[in-house]
């Protein structure tokens, strides 16, 4: 699928430090983030449009419990994405730059943005039991998991013997460092802002935004069965 190829190719840019560095040098960090976000949104829109225009082939029957999986995971995934983008993070994608103390979300996991997309895509698989949706959300899941593995490998290679010290207060698996006592749970302003935006977006989606964007109202689905 051309749309998925473009989407994957576009998201290989931040995964290639030399390419990203040249773009940031020429455009400036703020302009790079703004343009990359806009182009990513266009590519994502194209990908959804292309997927929804494929033939519908049912793989499993819908059930109310499947919708509740998405209801629980989608806001969590969006929170991780927003908190990750708004926080300083030396380990992963962020809209912030410069030094300073890493954001509170980093104590939970090193790549919060990637975990957010992974949670979001996995959570959308159960209630969408058709082939085109499985290709779309399953493709997102595989792509995000692969990106996470590549980012982790790249970070370890760059840090070398200093990796253990740098990564001591965080973890790849969410909450693992907190569970081991290597980090302390805290809340900062980026997390609070992410939570506020998450609530507004999720409320809007349930109030008709999801139906307007994707042609599916999740509320009746949650009540079915």
C-alpha positions, 0 to 999 in steps of 0.5 A: 500500500503506497500510503503505508509506505509513505508513512513508514518512510516519513517516520524513518526521518527521526530514526536517522540522526544524520538526516534529522540533524541536517533538517533541524540545522536548516529549518530550526528545531521549532519549524522542523517540529511544526512541518514534520507534525503537519506532514505526518498528520497528512500522511496519517489521514491518507493512510486512513482514507486508503485503508477505509476504501479497501473491501470489507472482509469480516474476520470476527464478529463485533462484541461490546467488550471489544469496544471497552478495550479501546475505551480503556486504552485509547485515552491512555495511549493519547496521554503517553503521546502528549506527555512525551511530546511536551516533556524534556526527554534525552532518550526519545522523541520530544517537542522540547529541546535543550538540557534540564531535568527530564520530564516526570513521564521519563521515570515511567518509561524512556519512549512514552510517545512510542508506547502511546502509539503502541497502546493506541493501535493495539487497543483498536484491534479487538473492535475492528474485526475486519481485514483492512482494520487488522492491516491498518492497526496491526501495521501500526503495532508492528511498526511502533514495536520495531521503532522502539527496538531500534531506538533502544539499540541506537541509544545503547550504542551512542551511550556505550559504557555510560548507558547504565548510569544514564538509564538508571532512573527510567526503563523501557517497560512502563513502570519497571524502574518505579517498581524496582525503586530506581525512580520516583513517581512524580507529576509535573506541568507537562503531564498535567497539560497532557491530561487536560488535553486528553480529557478534552479530546476524549470528551469531544470524540465521544460527543460526536467527534469520532463519528465525524472523523471516522464515521463510527460512533463508539457509544452505541457499540459500547452498549451493544451485545 
